[in-house]
Amino acid sequence: MATKTEDKIKPVPPVGRFGGARLLQRRIGRSETLAQNKEAVATELIAMGTARLTDIIDLHTGEIRPMADIPDEALASIKKVTVGQYGTTIEMFDKVSVLRVLAKASGLLDVESNVDKPSIIGINMKGPEATTTYEADDG
């Protein structure tokens, strides 16, 4: 026979369903390595999100700047470098994705559930009751 306490316990849904920032925050909270290096992770993300292509390439000449002239923040934003016979291709991390992660982690995208939502008001209308009247034929 189940006790009242056991009856009130609801099953816990799998954490995987909740994805996104909440899952990331839980994983970060559980990871001792990340917990100890949160500042370094944040600094790296900020560097990736604020780097500019002009930090790496001189747009006037089309040439890659010397390594000594490229800031470390810009180097952190480089995802891939391909050197081929037709030139060098530099691919940077997706800035929008990086900024989205930063915004979620900092709480900028947390919006209260009741803010800016329209109110729904139920209106019950009651009209006059329908009555059917028959007039008697005089004929």
PLY file of the C-alpha trace (Angstrom):
ply
format ascii 1.0
element vertex 139
property float x
property float y
property float z
element edge 138
property int vertex1
property int vertex2
end_header
0.00 0.00 0.00
1.46 3.35 -1.08
1.71 6.18 1.40
0.48 9.69 0.67
4.05 10.90 0.13
4.70 8.23 -2.50
1.46 9.11 -4.28
2.52 12.78 -4.61
5.95 12.05 -6.14
5.86 12.75 -9.84
8.18 10.96 -12.24
11.16 13.08 -13.28
11.30 13.58 -17.05
14.64 12.94 -18.76
16.95 15.95 -18.67
17.67 15.59 -22.39
14.23 16.95 -23.22
15.09 20.36 -21.83
18.16 21.02 -24.04
19.56 24.48 -24.62
20.94 26.75 -21.93
19.46 24.88 -18.96
21.13 21.64 -19.98
24.39 23.49 -20.61
24.20 25.17 -17.20
23.59 21.81 -15.48
26.50 20.22 -17.30
28.77 23.14 -16.46
27.67 22.96 -12.82
28.53 19.27 -12.67
31.88 19.58 -14.40
34.61 20.44 -11.91
37.03 21.36 -14.67
34.65 23.87 -16.19
33.52 25.10 -12.78
37.13 25.91 -11.91
37.72 27.59 -15.27
34.45 29.49 -15.84
36.33 32.77 -16.18
38.66 31.36 -18.84
35.72 29.89 -20.78
33.86 33.19 -20.63
36.96 35.10 -21.76
37.42 32.75 -24.71
33.77 33.07 -25.75
33.96 36.86 -25.50
37.12 36.83 -27.63
35.39 34.69 -30.26
32.32 36.91 -30.24
34.15 40.22 -30.53
36.92 39.36 -33.02
36.78 41.03 -36.42
37.98 39.83 -39.79
40.01 43.03 -40.11
42.09 41.87 -37.12
43.36 39.02 -39.32
43.25 40.31 -42.89
44.18 43.70 -44.31
41.17 44.44 -46.51
43.07 47.07 -48.55
45.71 44.62 -49.73
43.82 41.34 -49.22
46.80 39.89 -47.38
46.89 38.12 -44.05
48.47 40.24 -41.36
51.74 39.01 -39.82
51.16 36.69 -36.84
52.77 39.20 -34.49
50.13 41.79 -35.49
47.09 39.53 -34.96
45.62 39.84 -31.44
45.21 36.63 -29.42
41.46 37.28 -29.29
41.29 37.16 -33.08
43.38 33.99 -33.21
40.91 32.36 -30.81
38.10 33.07 -33.27
39.70 31.15 -36.14
37.98 27.85 -36.74
39.94 26.57 -39.72
42.78 27.63 -42.01
43.19 26.00 -45.41
46.27 26.67 -47.51
45.86 25.66 -51.14
47.34 26.40 -54.52
44.83 29.21 -55.09
45.43 30.94 -51.79
44.63 30.73 -48.11
41.12 30.35 -46.73
40.37 31.40 -43.16
37.10 30.28 -41.57
36.03 31.92 -38.34
33.59 30.60 -35.75
29.96 31.63 -36.27
29.70 34.91 -34.39
25.92 34.75 -33.98
26.10 31.30 -32.34
28.85 32.40 -29.98
26.96 35.56 -29.02
23.79 33.50 -28.47
25.65 31.21 -26.04
27.01 34.25 -24.22
23.57 35.86 -24.04
21.99 32.70 -22.65
24.77 32.17 -20.12
24.53 35.76 -18.91
20.73 35.64 -18.64
20.06 38.22 -21.36
17.62 35.88 -23.08
15.73 34.90 -19.94
12.38 36.60 -20.20
9.73 36.29 -17.56
6.92 34.11 -18.77
4.23 36.70 -18.04
5.91 39.75 -19.56
4.40 41.19 -22.74
1.81 38.48 -23.11
-1.73 39.52 -23.86
-4.31 38.88 -21.20
-7.08 36.51 -22.08
-10.45 37.37 -20.67
-13.30 34.96 -20.94
-16.62 36.57 -21.74
-19.81 34.65 -21.30
-22.72 36.19 -23.11
-26.22 35.23 -22.26
-28.96 36.29 -24.58
-32.71 36.20 -24.03
-34.25 32.81 -23.99
-35.92 31.84 -27.22
-39.63 31.33 -26.99
-41.84 30.10 -29.72
-45.32 31.54 -29.93
-48.03 30.38 -32.22
-50.92 32.57 -33.15
-54.25 30.93 -33.51
-55.87 31.04 -36.90
-59.19 32.88 -36.89
-60.29 31.21 -39.98
0 1
1 2
2 3
3 4
4 5
5 6
6 7
7 8
8 9
9 10
10 11
11 12
12 13
13 14
14 15
15 16
16 17
17 18
18 19
19 20
20 21
21 22
22 23
23 24
24 25
25 26
26 27
27 28
28 29
29 30
30 31
31 32
32 33
33 34
34 35
35 36
36 37
37 38
38 39
39 40
40 41
41 42
42 43
43 44
44 45
45 46
46 47
47 48
48 49
49 50
50 51
51 52
52 53
53 54
54 55
55 56
56 57
57 58
58 59
59 60
60 61
61 62
62 63
63 64
64 65
65 66
66 67
67 68
68 69
69 70
70 71
71 72
72 73
73 74
74 75
75 76
76 77
77 78
78 79
79 80
80 81
81 82
82 83
83 84
84 85
85 86
86 87
87 88
88 89
89 90
90 91
91 92
92 93
93 94
94 95
95 96
96 97
97 98
98 99
99 100
100 101
101 102
102 103
103 104
104 105
105 106
106 107
107 108
108 109
109 110
110 111
111 112
112 113
113 114
114 115
115 116
116 117
117 118
118 119
119 120
120 121
121 122
122 123
123 124
124 125
125 126
126 127
127 128
128 129
129 130
130 131
131 132
132 133
133 134
134 135
135 136
136 137
137 138
